[in-house]
Amino acid sequence: MSDQVKQIAARLRDLRDIAGVSEETLAAELGVTVETYMKYESGSTDIPIGFLYEAAGRFGVELTAILTGEEPKLRTYCLVRNGRGV
């Protein structure tokens, strides 16, 4: 598998370890078999985006954090004074 998939798998494993959840428990919560989950976590197979989205919700992180390893950042903003907006 590609290096990116292995990095995503490592972040998924780290989140599970930090939360103190077993592979079996997380697989059951996310609706996959333990064997399938272990393949995802090892990086030996592609991980569906729907699975990653559910995992992000389970751990209370943004999907971007699992995909890139960074929290999303606000790049632009607009200041609107009270009473002067559109």
Rosetta blueprint (number, residue, H / E / L):
1 M L
2 S L
3 D H
4 Q H
5 V H
6 K H
7 Q H
8 I H
9 A H
10 A H
11 R H
12 L H
13 R H
14 D H
15 L H
16 R H
17 D H
18 I H
19 A H
20 G L
21 V L
22 S L
23 E H
24 E H
25 T H
26 L H
27 A H
28 A H
29 E H
30 L H
31 G L
32 V L
33 T L
34 V H
35 E H
36 T H
37 Y H
38 M H
39 K H
40 Y H
41 E H
42 S H
43 G L
44 S L
45 T L
46 D L
47 I L
48 P L
49 I H
50 G H
51 F H
52 L H
53 Y H
54 E H
55 A H
56 A H
57 G H
58 R H
59 F H
60 G L
61 V L
62 E L
63 L H
64 T H
65 A H
66 I H
67 L H
68 T H
69 G L
70 E L
71 E L
72 P L
73 K L
74 L L
75 R L
76 T L
77 Y L
78 C L
79 L L
80 V L
81 R L
82 N L
83 G L
84 R L
85 G L
86 V L
